[in-house]
Amino acid sequence: MSIGSVLALLREDFPDVTISKIRFLEAEGLITPERAPSGYRRFSSADVERLRFVLTAQRDRYLPLKVIKEQLDSIDSGDGGAGAGGTRLISSARSAVAPATDFGTRGGRVSREALIERTGVDSAFVVELQRNGLLIPGPAGFFDEDAVRLVEAAAALANYGVETRHLRAFKVSADREAGLVAQIASPIAKGKGTGARDRAEELVREIAALSVTLHTQLVKAAVRGVLD
């Protein structure tokens, strides 16, 4: 298949994918399409399957390419158990994820009523999260899947006696980290050349994954010191 044909196949499930994105993933070693004598790329069904795996892992789990490539290498070596079709690959993309790099699904439209029903909290708890700047709906008043996970985490902490007002420290820390990441990624996103935005988005994933891991280790070390 030509790159245009591949794009047409993928856009049904991934409407934001572009030719630039496919070329970027090729440059990063995620796919290796053959080249016709004329120099044009020629994609196989296996190449499309790998692209679906990568795009699913990025969209549904917000994984950095380094982690996705490790998963693909594991599948290629036989450890991951890839099937003949795309179903098993995509299933792997959704499940074989380290907790420190699982950022959830950014899309979706979740109403306030659905958010309360799915998380098991009451309306007052949602209001309190919003009042403290932790939960922010979209322009149309809907939430996304990340908001569901945020409320679930906040509710779980509440069961341990952590009040909503105490969570503002997490928000302040997250905002500072986001500012640092933006300083690093923005110049790359604004740069010239094919794939500039894709490189910037990938950098954000890498830094965010490292940030979560670092934060986890720092908290563990601090708590260990208190307990000792």
C-alpha positions as CSV (number, residue, x, y, z in Angstrom):
1,M,0.0,0.0,0.0
2,S,1.0,3.6,-0.5
3,I,1.3,6.0,2.4
4,G,-1.9,7.7,1.2
5,S,-3.8,4.4,1.3
6,V,-2.5,3.7,4.8
7,L,-3.6,7.1,5.9
8,A,-7.1,6.5,4.6
9,L,-7.3,3.2,6.5
10,L,-6.1,4.7,9.8
11,R,-8.1,7.9,9.8
12,E,-11.4,6.0,10.5
13,D,-10.1,5.2,14.0
14,F,-7.4,7.9,14.3
15,P,-8.8,11.1,12.6
16,D,-5.8,13.2,13.7
17,V,-3.2,11.1,12.1
18,T,-1.2,12.7,9.2
19,I,1.4,11.7,6.6
20,S,3.9,13.7,8.7
21,K,3.0,11.5,11.7
22,I,3.6,8.3,9.8
23,R,6.9,9.5,8.5
24,F,7.9,10.5,12.0
25,L,7.1,7.1,13.4
26,E,9.2,5.6,10.6
27,A,12.1,7.9,11.4
28,E,11.8,6.8,15.1
29,G,12.1,3.1,14.0
30,L,8.6,2.0,14.9
31,I,7.9,0.9,11.4
32,T,10.1,0.0,8.4
33,P,8.1,0.0,5.2
34,E,9.8,-1.3,2.0
35,R,10.9,1.0,-0.7
36,A,9.9,0.6,-4.3
37,P,12.6,1.0,-7.0
38,S,11.3,4.5,-7.6
39,G,11.9,5.3,-3.9
40,Y,8.2,5.4,-2.8
41,R,7.2,3.7,0.5
42,R,5.3,0.5,0.2
43,F,3.4,-0.6,3.4
44,S,2.4,-4.1,4.2
45,S,-0.6,-5.2,6.3
46,A,1.9,-5.9,9.1
47,D,3.1,-2.2,8.9
48,V,-0.5,-1.0,9.3
49,E,-1.0,-3.4,12.2
50,R,2.1,-1.9,13.9
51,L,0.9,1.6,13.3
52,R,-2.4,0.8,14.9
53,F,-0.6,-0.6,17.9
54,V,1.5,2.6,18.2
55,L,-1.4,5.0,17.7
56,T,-3.6,3.1,20.2
57,A,-0.9,3.0,22.8
58,Q,-0.4,6.8,22.4
59,R,-4.1,7.7,22.4
60,D,-5.4,5.3,25.1
61,R,-2.4,5.1,27.4
62,Y,-0.4,8.2,26.5
63,L,2.8,6.2,26.3
64,P,6.1,7.6,25.1
65,L,7.5,5.9,22.0
66,K,10.4,4.4,24.0
67,V,8.0,2.3,26.0
68,I,5.9,1.4,22.9
69,K,9.1,0.4,21.1
70,E,10.1,-1.9,24.0
71,Q,6.6,-3.5,23.8
72,L,6.9,-4.0,20.1
73,D,10.4,-5.5,20.5
74,S,9.0,-7.9,23.0
75,I,6.3,-8.9,20.6
76,D,8.8,-9.3,17.8
77,S,10.9,-11.6,19.9
78,G,8.0,-13.8,20.8
79,D,7.6,-12.7,24.4
80,G,4.5,-10.5,23.7
81,G,2.6,-13.1,21.7
82,A,1.3,-11.2,18.6
83,G,-1.5,-12.7,16.7
84,A,-2.2,-12.7,13.0
85,G,-4.6,-9.8,13.1
86,G,-4.5,-6.4,14.8
87,T,-6.8,-7.3,17.7
88,R,-4.2,-8.9,19.9
89,L,-1.6,-6.2,19.2
90,I,-4.1,-3.5,20.1
91,S,-5.1,-5.5,23.2
92,S,-1.4,-5.5,24.2
93,A,-1.2,-1.8,23.7
94,R,-4.1,-1.3,26.1
95,S,-2.9,-3.6,28.8
96,A,0.8,-4.1,28.9
97,V,1.6,-0.8,30.7
98,A,3.8,0.1,33.6
99,P,1.7,2.1,36.2
100,A,4.2,5.0,36.2
101,T,3.6,5.7,32.6
102,D,-0.1,5.0,32.3
103,F,-1.7,8.4,31.6
104,G,-5.1,7.3,30.6
105,T,-7.4,8.3,27.8
106,R,-7.6,12.0,27.1
107,G,-10.7,11.9,24.9
108,G,-14.4,11.2,25.6
109,R,-17.4,13.2,26.7
110,V,-18.5,12.5,30.3
111,S,-21.4,14.4,31.8
112,R,-21.4,15.4,35.4
113,E,-24.1,12.8,36.1
114,A,-22.1,10.0,34.4
115,L,-18.9,11.1,36.3
116,I,-20.8,10.8,39.6
117,E,-22.3,7.5,38.7
118,R,-19.0,5.9,37.5
119,T,-16.9,7.1,40.4
120,G,-19.4,6.5,43.2
121,V,-18.9,10.0,44.7
122,D,-21.7,12.5,45.5
123,S,-22.3,15.9,43.8
124,A,-20.8,17.8,46.8
125,F,-17.5,16.0,46.3
126,V,-17.3,17.0,42.6
127,V,-18.2,20.6,43.6
128,E,-15.4,20.6,46.2
129,L,-12.8,19.3,43.7
130,Q,-13.9,22.1,41.2
131,R,-13.8,24.7,44.0
132,N,-10.2,23.8,44.8
133,G,-9.2,23.9,41.1
134,L,-8.5,20.2,40.8
135,L,-11.3,19.3,38.4
136,I,-12.0,21.5,35.4
137,P,-14.8,20.7,32.8
138,G,-14.4,21.4,29.1
139,P,-16.0,24.4,27.4
140,A,-19.3,22.5,26.9
141,G,-19.4,21.4,30.5
142,F,-18.3,17.8,29.9
143,F,-15.4,16.0,31.4
144,D,-13.1,13.4,29.9
145,E,-11.8,10.0,30.9
146,D,-8.8,11.6,32.7
147,A,-11.3,13.4,34.9
148,V,-12.9,10.1,35.9
149,R,-9.6,8.8,37.0
150,L,-8.7,12.0,38.9
151,V,-12.0,11.8,40.8
152,E,-11.4,8.1,41.6
153,A,-8.0,8.9,42.9
154,A,-9.2,11.8,45.0
155,A,-12.0,9.7,46.4
156,A,-9.6,6.9,47.3
157,L,-7.4,9.4,49.1
158,A,-10.4,10.8,50.9
159,N,-11.0,7.3,52.4
160,Y,-7.6,7.6,54.0
161,G,-8.5,10.9,55.5
162,V,-6.9,13.2,52.9
163,E,-9.3,16.1,52.5
164,T,-9.9,17.8,49.2
165,R,-8.2,21.0,50.4
166,H,-5.0,19.1,51.0
167,L,-4.9,18.1,47.4
168,R,-4.2,21.7,46.3
169,A,-0.5,21.0,46.9
170,F,-0.6,18.4,44.2
171,K,-2.2,20.9,41.8
172,V,0.4,23.5,42.5
173,S,3.2,21.0,41.9
174,A,1.6,19.7,38.7
175,D,1.3,23.3,37.4
176,R,4.9,23.9,38.0
177,E,5.9,20.7,36.3
178,A,3.7,21.6,33.3
179,G,5.3,25.0,33.1
180,L,8.8,23.4,33.0
181,V,7.7,20.9,30.3
182,A,6.2,23.7,28.2
183,Q,9.5,25.6,28.3
184,I,11.3,22.6,26.9
185,A,8.7,21.5,24.4
186,S,7.3,24.7,23.0
187,P,10.5,25.7,21.0
188,I,10.5,22.3,19.4
189,A,6.8,22.5,18.5
190,K,7.3,25.9,16.9
191,G,10.4,24.7,15.0
192,K,10.5,24.3,11.2
193,G,10.6,21.0,9.4
194,T,8.4,17.9,9.1
195,G,7.3,16.3,12.3
196,A,8.2,19.2,14.6
197,R,4.9,19.0,16.6
198,D,5.2,15.2,16.7
199,R,8.7,15.4,18.2
200,A,7.4,17.9,20.7
201,E,4.5,15.7,21.7
202,E,6.8,12.8,22.1
203,L,9.1,14.8,24.3
204,V,6.2,15.7,26.5
205,R,5.4,12.0,26.9
206,E,8.9,11.2,27.8
207,I,9.3,14.0,30.4
208,A,5.9,13.3,31.9
209,A,6.7,9.6,32.3
210,L,10.0,10.5,34.0
211,S,8.3,13.1,36.1
212,V,5.8,10.6,37.5
213,T,8.5,8.0,38.2
214,L,10.6,10.6,40.0
215,H,7.7,11.9,42.0
216,T,6.8,8.4,43.1
217,Q,10.4,7.6,44.2
218,L,10.7,10.9,46.1
219,V,7.5,10.3,48.0
220,K,8.6,6.7,48.8
221,A,11.9,7.9,50.0
222,A,10.4,10.6,52.2
223,V,7.8,8.3,53.7
224,R,10.5,5.7,54.4
225,G,12.5,8.3,56.3
226,V,9.5,9.1,58.4
227,L,8.7,5.5,59.2
228,D,12.3,4.7,60.1
